[in-house]
């Protein structure tokens, strides 16, 4: 009978992949068969662990500012895989002047005539910045391929030249990290139904989402081809199991922190200065328009 230690080891191996520490293309069916399901993490436990990681993210932020490091993180995955949720937890306690989110809209007619990756290049980080791409140049290998927006020959061409482009990006001093968030068919269906029935989430649902739900296996084929062509030793793909979204967010943030060689930057002790004397200041008798206190 497998011990808890054995189960933990199997789970770690399933998440980490088998090729020299580089995650293999994810297969939700084999992964689920390899490990026993865990109970979902409680909100209280999640918030407790998240606070620790967000403290480390701020330490990383201060190091990036001082060292002039350049960090670029790509988040890819099917619709409803949880990319936005991870990004939100990374950015909610960090400075938008350092952690910059890039989520580009559909290309303009001018951008369609450019070299494909050209529209993304201006958004790469400068010294002292961390750029988070909510979808990236890999749109060409995913949604554009599946939905037929780009001819197959152009997709194949893209997959062949992306590795040298990423090698050049890394060669320029940018730390490039690529995450693929993996969900199951059941996860996606459940999350789409939430978007349909929860008015707070209806803005997340688009006709493209409905089509992506139908074309599950087309997306699987596109993902597999993308991994085969672009999961390289220099620029590997890291797979995040987002079945349990809370655990997935924590695991992703912890892994990102492990890849950045940050150190805690010494800070001078801060002491609040005394306020100036009131002097001749008098509170005005002004009819301020105060908002109604409904709560």
Protein Blocks (a to p, Z undefined) as FASTA:
>chain_A
ZZfklmmmmmmmmmnopneoiacdddfklmmmmpccdddddfklmmmmmmmmmmmmmmmm
mmmmmnopacddddeddehilmmmmmmmmmmmccfklmccdddddddfklmmmcfklmmm
mmpccehiacddehifklmmmmmmmnopacfklmmmmmmmmmmmmmmmmmnopacddddd
dddfklmmmmmmmmmmmmklmmmpcfklmmmmmmmmmmmmmmmmmmmmmmcfklccdddd
fkbmmlmmmmmmmmmmmmpccdcdddddddddddddfkjaccddddddddddfZZ
